[in-house]
Amino acid sequence: MTKFETAVDELTALLEEENAALEAGEIDKLEPLFDRKSEIYNRLEIYEPVVEPILESHIDDFPQMRTKLPELRELVDANGILIERITAATSAVAREVKRIRNRHSLDGMYEKTGRKLGDPTSGRRSFDEKL
């Protein structure tokens, strides 16, 4: 149980750090946290089958876990929301950059007059004046 509680404490601290970085828009701080977070999640998954039945039947024997687990759940939920927001913001920026590039590109070749080459409306029609 001690290893599980240690992992919960580590993950809680890491999520607090990650959430603060997300809220501040400090994306560069997220990558180093990812490997640590994955490692802690893996440890928790290993401990879960052993710890879960103990907590379900003897939660009163572990009062500190009664407060730590809901706190961890709140941090995980907040982390998910922040990651969704940063993903949406990043997607919006990427769409805007693409729109601006398309808007300012030549998107083809143009004549001196400004008409697009190959544009069927730009060609001059010649008439046979001998008729």
Summary of the structure (lengths in Angstrom):
residues: 131
radius of gyration: 29.7
end to end distance: 102.1
largest distance: 108.1
contacts: 287
relative contact order: 0.10
helix: 76%
strand: 2%
